[in-house]
């Protein structure tokens, strides 16, 4: 009886939080994009100014991935990045909730759009890293033709997010064996499959450590396996955020050679090289606060720990560099 009461209370709390989240999102969807980005800039400034975990994690990632930059340059990139993160927070409600045609009209330019053409009846695997406005990238892809998008169900406002991502016709495939079958079917029918390639898999099955900016990153093998099974080519696509609320520039770039290799390390390394090439276009707009190196090779030190002040964070970066092992060529 007590368990049922606690369960009902938890369910009630979740419904309250979900209703509150919906109201906040609908309010945030009202301002024009330029105002949303200005508000986001202020929010990002707050994240950048006061010590916190997001700031620490972003600086650790930047310090590890850009060792050629001195500390001042790393802090400058961090400051720009967290302001972009604030813009991401404040634009996402608009990208989710405004009419699809209105959102798609924010795409001012498409570079490499010819890569989105499907040839010889084959499907196309489109990889969109957490760079710029990745929600817009998915919406834009689905507007080009029938699309299945690999999707991680969310605890709150899941129905709202599913509706938002499906506005231009996408079929959302959950991150399960069933979802993978949806992707395969879409590709075999000559359609698109959209995947966020830089998510860290939660299980050891279907993943391997491969270098990302020279750091061992637990990397999915789904992309290479889909490419080999269906014969579908692979490209990368992302939406770069333009300054002063001017809209977005879509980039399509070819995947590096070897991304469909039957050698897992070769394929995963090519996948991460493609992510690096995307990030190089606008490094300040990548989600550096994401714990991309949370899963570590056996015996390697934990990355995201230590104090939050700059001196403590740089000490942690120094320790990690000293203790860094060479990338593993075997899945754990």
TORFI-423124 format. One record per residue (C-alpha): z, y, x; residue number from 1. Coordinates in steps of 0.2 Angstrom, whole numbers, plus 5000, padded with zeros to 4 digits. Layout:
<nupas>
<nupa Z="Z" Y="Y" X="X" mike="NUM"/>
...
</nupas>
This chain:
<nupas>
<nupa Z="5000" Y="5000" X="5000" mike="1"/>
<nupa Z="5005" Y="5012" X="5014" mike="2"/>
<nupa Z="4989" Y="5008" X="5023" mike="3"/>
<nupa Z="4979" Y="5012" X="5008" mike="4"/>
<nupa Z="4988" Y="5029" X="5006" mike="5"/>
<nupa Z="4984" Y="5033" X="5024" mike="6"/>
<nupa Z="4966" Y="5028" X="5022" mike="7"/>
<nupa Z="4964" Y="5039" X="5006" mike="8"/>
<nupa Z="4973" Y="5053" X="5015" mike="9"/>
<nupa Z="4961" Y="5051" X="5030" mike="10"/>
<nupa Z="4946" Y="5051" X="5018" mike="11"/>
<nupa Z="4952" Y="5066" X="5009" mike="12"/>
<nupa Z="4954" Y="5075" X="5026" mike="13"/>
<nupa Z="4936" Y="5071" X="5031" mike="14"/>
<nupa Z="4929" Y="5077" X="5015" mike="15"/>
<nupa Z="4938" Y="5093" X="5017" mike="16"/>
<nupa Z="4932" Y="5095" X="5035" mike="17"/>
<nupa Z="4914" Y="5091" X="5029" mike="18"/>
<nupa Z="4914" Y="5104" X="5015" mike="19"/>
<nupa Z="4921" Y="5117" X="5027" mike="20"/>
<nupa Z="4908" Y="5112" X="5040" mike="21"/>
<nupa Z="4894" Y="5114" X="5027" mike="22"/>
<nupa Z="4900" Y="5131" X="5022" mike="23"/>
<nupa Z="4901" Y="5137" X="5040" mike="24"/>
<nupa Z="4883" Y="5130" X="5043" mike="25"/>
<nupa Z="4876" Y="5139" X="5028" mike="26"/>
<nupa Z="4884" Y="5155" X="5033" mike="27"/>
<nupa Z="4877" Y="5154" X="5050" mike="28"/>
<nupa Z="4859" Y="5150" X="5044" mike="29"/>
<nupa Z="4858" Y="5167" X="5035" mike="30"/>
<nupa Z="4856" Y="5179" X="5050" mike="31"/>
<nupa Z="4839" Y="5182" X="5057" mike="32"/>
<nupa Z="4836" Y="5173" X="5074" mike="33"/>
<nupa Z="4838" Y="5188" X="5084" mike="34"/>
<nupa Z="4855" Y="5192" X="5077" mike="35"/>
<nupa Z="4860" Y="5174" X="5078" mike="36"/>
<nupa Z="4855" Y="5174" X="5097" mike="37"/>
<nupa Z="4865" Y="5190" X="5100" mike="38"/>
<nupa Z="4881" Y="5182" X="5092" mike="39"/>
<nupa Z="4878" Y="5166" X="5102" mike="40"/>
<nupa Z="4877" Y="5176" X="5118" mike="41"/>
<nupa Z="4894" Y="5183" X="5114" mike="42"/>
<nupa Z="4901" Y="5166" X="5110" mike="43"/>
<nupa Z="4893" Y="5159" X="5126" mike="44"/>
<nupa Z="4901" Y="5174" X="5136" mike="45"/>
<nupa Z="4918" Y="5168" X="5130" mike="46"/>
<nupa Z="4915" Y="5150" X="5135" mike="47"/>
<nupa Z="4909" Y="5157" X="5152" mike="48"/>
<nupa Z="4924" Y="5169" X="5155" mike="49"/>
<nupa Z="4939" Y="5158" X="5151" mike="50"/>
<nupa Z="4943" Y="5141" X="5160" mike="51"/>
<nupa Z="4939" Y="5126" X="5148" mike="52"/>
<nupa Z="4932" Y="5109" X="5149" mike="53"/>
<nupa Z="4914" Y="5113" X="5144" mike="54"/>
<nupa Z="4914" Y="5126" X="5157" mike="55"/>
<nupa Z="4921" Y="5114" X="5170" mike="56"/>
<nupa Z="4909" Y="5100" X="5165" mike="57"/>
<nupa Z="4894" Y="5111" X="5166" mike="58"/>
<nupa Z="4899" Y="5118" X="5183" mike="59"/>
<nupa Z="4902" Y="5100" X="5190" mike="60"/>
<nupa Z="4885" Y="5095" X="5184" mike="61"/>
<nupa Z="4876" Y="5110" X="5191" mike="62"/>
<nupa Z="4886" Y="5108" X="5208" mike="63"/>
<nupa Z="4881" Y="5090" X="5209" mike="64"/>
<nupa Z="4863" Y="5092" X="5204" mike="65"/>
<nupa Z="4859" Y="5108" X="5213" mike="66"/>
<nupa Z="4868" Y="5106" X="5230" mike="67"/>
<nupa Z="4855" Y="5117" X="5238" mike="68"/>
<nupa Z="4862" Y="5132" X="5229" mike="69"/>
<nupa Z="4877" Y="5141" X="5236" mike="70"/>
<nupa Z="4892" Y="5144" X="5225" mike="71"/>
<nupa Z="4887" Y="5161" X="5220" mike="72"/>
<nupa Z="4870" Y="5155" X="5214" mike="73"/>
<nupa Z="4878" Y="5140" X="5205" mike="74"/>
<nupa Z="4890" Y="5152" X="5196" mike="75"/>
<nupa Z="4876" Y="5163" X="5191" mike="76"/>
<nupa Z="4866" Y="5148" X="5184" mike="77"/>
<nupa Z="4882" Y="5142" X="5175" mike="78"/>
<nupa Z="4884" Y="5160" X="5167" mike="79"/>
<nupa Z="4866" Y="5160" X="5161" mike="80"/>
<nupa Z="4868" Y="5142" X="5154" mike="81"/>
<nupa Z="4884" Y="5145" X="5144" mike="82"/>
<nupa Z="4876" Y="5160" X="5136" mike="83"/>
<nupa Z="4861" Y="5149" X="5131" mike="84"/>
<nupa Z="4873" Y="5136" X="5125" mike="85"/>
<nupa Z="4881" Y="5149" X="5113" mike="86"/>
<nupa Z="4863" Y="5153" X="5107" mike="87"/>
<nupa Z="4861" Y="5134" X="5104" mike="88"/>
<nupa Z="4877" Y="5134" X="5093" mike="89"/>
<nupa Z="4872" Y="5149" X="5083" mike="90"/>
<nupa Z="4853" Y="5145" X="5080" mike="91"/>
<nupa Z="4856" Y="5127" X="5075" mike="92"/>
<nupa Z="4861" Y="5130" X="5057" mike="93"/>
<nupa Z="4845" Y="5140" X="5055" mike="94"/>
<nupa Z="4834" Y="5126" X="5062" mike="95"/>
<nupa Z="4843" Y="5114" X="5051" mike="96"/>
<nupa Z="4844" Y="5123" X="5034" mike="97"/>
<nupa Z="4829" Y="5136" X="5033" mike="98"/>
<nupa Z="4813" Y="5130" X="5025" mike="99"/>
<nupa Z="4803" Y="5119" X="5037" mike="100"/>
<nupa Z="4787" Y="5131" X="5037" mike="101"/>
<nupa Z="4799" Y="5146" X="5041" mike="102"/>
<nupa Z="4806" Y="5136" X="5056" mike="103"/>
<nupa Z="4790" Y="5130" X="5063" mike="104"/>
<nupa Z="4783" Y="5148" X="5062" mike="105"/>
<nupa Z="4795" Y="5152" X="5076" mike="106"/>
<nupa Z="4784" Y="5142" X="5088" mike="107"/>
<nupa Z="4774" Y="5155" X="5097" mike="108"/>
<nupa Z="4765" Y="5145" X="5109" mike="109"/>
<nupa Z="4761" Y="5127" X="5113" mike="110"/>
<nupa Z="4757" Y="5122" X="5131" mike="111"/>
<nupa Z="4749" Y="5105" X="5134" mike="112"/>
<nupa Z="4747" Y="5102" X="5116" mike="113"/>
<nupa Z="4732" Y="5091" X="5119" mike="114"/>
<nupa Z="4744" Y="5078" X="5125" mike="115"/>
<nupa Z="4750" Y="5075" X="5107" mike="116"/>
<nupa Z="4733" Y="5068" X="5102" mike="117"/>
<nupa Z="4734" Y="5050" X="5099" mike="118"/>
<nupa Z="4719" Y="5040" X="5105" mike="119"/>
<nupa Z="4712" Y="5023" X="5102" mike="120"/>
<nupa Z="4723" Y="5019" X="5087" mike="121"/>
<nupa Z="4739" Y="5019" X="5099" mike="122"/>
<nupa Z="4755" Y="5027" X="5095" mike="123"/>
<nupa Z="4763" Y="5040" X="5106" mike="124"/>
<nupa Z="4781" Y="5040" X="5113" mike="125"/>
<nupa Z="4788" Y="5058" X="5114" mike="126"/>
<nupa Z="4803" Y="5061" X="5124" mike="127"/>
<nupa Z="4813" Y="5077" X="5121" mike="128"/>
<nupa Z="4828" Y="5080" X="5133" mike="129"/>
<nupa Z="4843" Y="5091" X="5128" mike="130"/>
<nupa Z="4834" Y="5106" X="5134" mike="131"/>
<nupa Z="4831" Y="5122" X="5124" mike="132"/>
<nupa Z="4830" Y="5119" X="5105" mike="133"/>
<nupa Z="4828" Y="5100" X="5104" mike="134"/>
<nupa Z="4831" Y="5101" X="5085" mike="135"/>
<nupa Z="4815" Y="5111" X="5084" mike="136"/>
<nupa Z="4806" Y="5099" X="5095" mike="137"/>
<nupa Z="4809" Y="5085" X="5083" mike="138"/>
<nupa Z="4804" Y="5095" X="5068" mike="139"/>
<nupa Z="4788" Y="5100" X="5077" mike="140"/>
<nupa Z="4783" Y="5083" X="5082" mike="141"/>
<nupa Z="4785" Y="5076" X="5064" mike="142"/>
<nupa Z="4774" Y="5090" X="5058" mike="143"/>
<nupa Z="4760" Y="5083" X="5068" mike="144"/>
<nupa Z="4760" Y="5066" X="5060" mike="145"/>
<nupa Z="4770" Y="5051" X="5054" mike="146"/>
<nupa Z="4785" Y="5050" X="5066" mike="147"/>
<nupa Z="4800" Y="5039" X="5068" mike="148"/>
<nupa Z="4815" Y="5048" X="5077" mike="149"/>
<nupa Z="4829" Y="5038" X="5086" mike="150"/>
<nupa Z="4844" Y="5045" X="5078" mike="151"/>
<nupa Z="4863" Y="5044" X="5081" mike="152"/>
<nupa Z="4873" Y="5044" X="5065" mike="153"/>
<nupa Z="4886" Y="5058" X="5064" mike="154"/>
<nupa Z="4904" Y="5057" X="5058" mike="155"/>
<nupa Z="4903" Y="5074" X="5048" mike="156"/>
<nupa Z="4888" Y="5081" X="5038" mike="157"/>
<nupa Z="4878" Y="5066" X="5042" mike="158"/>
<nupa Z="4868" Y="5068" X="5025" mike="159"/>
<nupa Z="4864" Y="5086" X="5029" mike="160"/>
<nupa Z="4858" Y="5082" X="5047" mike="161"/>
<nupa Z="4847" Y="5068" X="5040" mike="162"/>
<nupa Z="4839" Y="5079" X="5027" mike="163"/>
<nupa Z="4837" Y="5093" X="5040" mike="164"/>
<nupa Z="4828" Y="5082" X="5053" mike="165"/>
<nupa Z="4818" Y="5074" X="5039" mike="166"/>
<nupa Z="4811" Y="5090" X="5032" mike="167"/>
<nupa Z="4794" Y="5088" X="5040" mike="168"/>
<nupa Z="4792" Y="5069" X="5036" mike="169"/>
<nupa Z="4802" Y="5061" X="5050" mike="170"/>
<nupa Z="4808" Y="5043" X="5047" mike="171"/>
<nupa Z="4825" Y="5043" X="5055" mike="172"/>
<nupa Z="4829" Y="5027" X="5065" mike="173"/>
<nupa Z="4847" Y="5024" X="5068" mike="174"/>
<nupa Z="4853" Y="5018" X="5086" mike="175"/>
<nupa Z="4854" Y="5000" X="5081" mike="176"/>
<nupa Z="4842" Y="4985" X="5082" mike="177"/>
<nupa Z="4836" Y="4989" X="5065" mike="178"/>
<nupa Z="4832" Y="5007" X="5071" mike="179"/>
<nupa Z="4822" Y="5000" X="5086" mike="180"/>
<nupa Z="4812" Y="4989" X="5074" mike="181"/>
<nupa Z="4807" Y="5005" X="5065" mike="182"/>
<nupa Z="4801" Y="5013" X="5081" mike="183"/>
<nupa Z="4791" Y="4998" X="5086" mike="184"/>
<nupa Z="4783" Y="4998" X="5068" mike="185"/>
<nupa Z="4779" Y="5016" X="5069" mike="186"/>
<nupa Z="4770" Y="5014" X="5086" mike="187"/>
<nupa Z="4761" Y="4999" X="5081" mike="188"/>
<nupa Z="4754" Y="5009" X="5066" mike="189"/>
<nupa Z="4748" Y="5022" X="5078" mike="190"/>
<nupa Z="4761" Y="5035" X="5074" mike="191"/>
<nupa Z="4774" Y="5044" X="5085" mike="192"/>
<nupa Z="4791" Y="5039" X="5091" mike="193"/>
<nupa Z="4803" Y="5053" X="5096" mike="194"/>
<nupa Z="4818" Y="5049" X="5107" mike="195"/>
<nupa Z="4831" Y="5059" X="5116" mike="196"/>
<nupa Z="4830" Y="5051" X="5133" mike="197"/>
<nupa Z="4845" Y="5058" X="5142" mike="198"/>
<nupa Z="4859" Y="5051" X="5131" mike="199"/>
<nupa Z="4870" Y="5040" X="5140" mike="200"/>
<nupa Z="4870" Y="5022" X="5132" mike="201"/>
<nupa Z="4887" Y="5016" X="5126" mike="202"/>
<nupa Z="4884" Y="4998" X="5132" mike="203"/>
<nupa Z="4878" Y="4990" X="5148" mike="204"/>
<nupa Z="4864" Y="4980" X="5138" mike="205"/>
<nupa Z="4847" Y="4989" X="5140" mike="206"/>
<nupa Z="4853" Y="5001" X="5153" mike="207"/>
<nupa Z="4853" Y="5003" X="5172" mike="208"/>
<nupa Z="4859" Y="5016" X="5185" mike="209"/>
<nupa Z="4845" Y="5026" X="5191" mike="210"/>
<nupa Z="4845" Y="5043" X="5201" mike="211"/>
<nupa Z="4845" Y="5059" X="5191" mike="212"/>
<nupa Z="4845" Y="5074" X="5204" mike="213"/>
<nupa Z="4850" Y="5061" X="5216" mike="214"/>
<nupa Z="4866" Y="5056" X="5206" mike="215"/>
<nupa Z="4867" Y="5038" X="5199" mike="216"/>
<nupa Z="4865" Y="5040" X="5180" mike="217"/>
<nupa Z="4866" Y="5027" X="5167" mike="218"/>
<nupa Z="4849" Y="5027" X="5160" mike="219"/>
<nupa Z="4841" Y="5018" X="5145" mike="220"/>
<nupa Z="4827" Y="5005" X="5147" mike="221"/>
<nupa Z="4821" Y="5007" X="5129" mike="222"/>
<nupa Z="4807" Y="5018" X="5133" mike="223"/>
<nupa Z="4799" Y="5007" X="5146" mike="224"/>
<nupa Z="4801" Y="4992" X="5134" mike="225"/>
<nupa Z="4793" Y="5001" X="5120" mike="226"/>
<nupa Z="4779" Y="5007" X="5130" mike="227"/>
<nupa Z="4775" Y="4989" X="5137" mike="228"/>
<nupa Z="4777" Y="4981" X="5120" mike="229"/>
<nupa Z="4766" Y="4992" X="5110" mike="230"/>
<nupa Z="4755" Y="4999" X="5124" mike="231"/>
<nupa Z="4759" Y="5017" X="5119" mike="232"/>
<nupa Z="4758" Y="5031" X="5132" mike="233"/>
<nupa Z="4773" Y="5042" X="5135" mike="234"/>
<nupa Z="4775" Y="5061" X="5136" mike="235"/>
<nupa Z="4789" Y="5074" X="5137" mike="236"/>
<nupa Z="4791" Y="5088" X="5125" mike="237"/>
<nupa Z="4803" Y="5102" X="5123" mike="238"/>
<nupa Z="4805" Y="5119" X="5115" mike="239"/>
<nupa Z="4809" Y="5133" X="5127" mike="240"/>
<nupa Z="4820" Y="5147" X="5119" mike="241"/>
<nupa Z="4811" Y="5164" X="5122" mike="242"/>
<nupa Z="4821" Y="5180" X="5125" mike="243"/>
<nupa Z="4827" Y="5193" X="5112" mike="244"/>
<nupa Z="4825" Y="5181" X="5098" mike="245"/>
<nupa Z="4806" Y="5181" X="5100" mike="246"/>
<nupa Z="4805" Y="5162" X="5095" mike="247"/>
<nupa Z="4801" Y="5147" X="5105" mike="248"/>
<nupa Z="4787" Y="5140" X="5117" mike="249"/>
<nupa Z="4783" Y="5122" X="5116" mike="250"/>
<nupa Z="4780" Y="5112" X="5132" mike="251"/>
<nupa Z="4771" Y="5095" X="5133" mike="252"/>
<nupa Z="4770" Y="5087" X="5150" mike="253"/>
<nupa Z="4764" Y="5070" X="5155" mike="254"/>
<nupa Z="4777" Y="5057" X="5160" mike="255"/>
<nupa Z="4778" Y="5052" X="5178" mike="256"/>
<nupa Z="4769" Y="5036" X="5184" mike="257"/>
<nupa Z="4779" Y="5020" X="5183" mike="258"/>
<nupa Z="4788" Y="5025" X="5167" mike="259"/>
<nupa Z="4781" Y="5009" X="5159" mike="260"/>
<nupa Z="4784" Y="4998" X="5174" mike="261"/>
<nupa Z="4791" Y="4980" X="5171" mike="262"/>
<nupa Z="4803" Y="4984" X="5186" mike="263"/>
<nupa Z="4818" Y="4992" X="5177" mike="264"/>
<nupa Z="4823" Y="5003" X="5192" mike="265"/>
<nupa Z="4806" Y="5009" X="5194" mike="266"/>
<nupa Z="4804" Y="5013" X="5175" mike="267"/>
<nupa Z="4822" Y="5021" X="5174" mike="268"/>
<nupa Z="4819" Y="5032" X="5190" mike="269"/>
<nupa Z="4802" Y="5038" X="5183" mike="270"/>
<nupa Z="4811" Y="5042" X="5166" mike="271"/>
<nupa Z="4824" Y="5053" X="5175" mike="272"/>
<nupa Z="4810" Y="5061" X="5186" mike="273"/>
<nupa Z="4802" Y="5067" X="5170" mike="274"/>
<nupa Z="4818" Y="5074" X="5164" mike="275"/>
<nupa Z="4820" Y="5083" X="5180" mike="276"/>
<nupa Z="4802" Y="5090" X="5178" mike="277"/>
<nupa Z="4807" Y="5097" X="5161" mike="278"/>
<nupa Z="4823" Y="5105" X="5167" mike="279"/>
<nupa Z="4814" Y="5113" X="5181" mike="280"/>
<nupa Z="4804" Y="5124" X="5169" mike="281"/>
<nupa Z="4820" Y="5132" X="5162" mike="282"/>
<nupa Z="4836" Y="5125" X="5170" mike="283"/>
<nupa Z="4847" Y="5138" X="5162" mike="284"/>
<nupa Z="4843" Y="5130" X="5145" mike="285"/>
<nupa Z="4848" Y="5112" X="5149" mike="286"/>
<nupa Z="4864" Y="5105" X="5141" mike="287"/>
<nupa Z="4874" Y="5105" X="5157" mike="288"/>
<nupa Z="4891" Y="5103" X="5148" mike="289"/>
<nupa Z="4886" Y="5086" X="5142" mike="290"/>
<nupa Z="4895" Y="5072" X="5152" mike="291"/>
<nupa Z="4879" Y="5064" X="5158" mike="292"/>
<nupa Z="4888" Y="5055" X="5173" mike="293"/>
<nupa Z="4903" Y="5049" X="5163" mike="294"/>
<nupa Z="4898" Y="5030" X="5166" mike="295"/>
<nupa Z="4899" Y="5027" X="5184" mike="296"/>
<nupa Z="4894" Y="5013" X="5196" mike="297"/>
<nupa Z="4908" Y="5001" X="5200" mike="298"/>
<nupa Z="4920" Y="5009" X="5213" mike="299"/>
<nupa Z="4913" Y="5026" X="5211" mike="300"/>
<nupa Z="4925" Y="5040" X="5207" mike="301"/>
<nupa Z="4927" Y="5048" X="5189" mike="302"/>
<nupa Z="4917" Y="5064" X="5188" mike="303"/>
<nupa Z="4924" Y="5075" X="5174" mike="304"/>
<nupa Z="4942" Y="5077" X="5180" mike="305"/>
<nupa Z="4953" Y="5090" X="5189" mike="306"/>
<nupa Z="4957" Y="5108" X="5185" mike="307"/>
<nupa Z="4947" Y="5120" X="5176" mike="308"/>
<nupa Z="4947" Y="5135" X="5188" mike="309"/>
<nupa Z="4933" Y="5138" X="5199" mike="310"/>
<nupa Z="4942" Y="5134" X="5215" mike="311"/>
<nupa Z="4948" Y="5117" X="5208" mike="312"/>
<nupa Z="4931" Y="5113" X="5201" mike="313"/>
<nupa Z="4922" Y="5116" X="5218" mike="314"/>
<nupa Z="4936" Y="5105" X="5226" mike="315"/>
<nupa Z="4931" Y="5091" X="5214" mike="316"/>
<nupa Z="4913" Y="5094" X="5218" mike="317"/>
<nupa Z="4916" Y="5093" X="5236" mike="318"/>
<nupa Z="4926" Y="5077" X="5234" mike="319"/>
<nupa Z="4912" Y="5069" X="5223" mike="320"/>
<nupa Z="4899" Y="5073" X="5236" mike="321"/>
<nupa Z="4910" Y="5065" X="5250" mike="322"/>
<nupa Z="4913" Y="5049" X="5240" mike="323"/>
<nupa Z="4896" Y="5048" X="5233" mike="324"/>
<nupa Z="4888" Y="5031" X="5234" mike="325"/>
<nupa Z="4870" Y="5028" X="5235" mike="326"/>
<nupa Z="4861" Y="5024" X="5218" mike="327"/>
<nupa Z="4864" Y="5007" X="5212" mike="328"/>
<nupa Z="4849" Y="4996" X="5210" mike="329"/>
<nupa Z="4857" Y="4984" X="5198" mike="330"/>
<nupa Z="4864" Y="4986" X="5180" mike="331"/>
<nupa Z="4883" Y="4983" X="5180" mike="332"/>
</nupas>
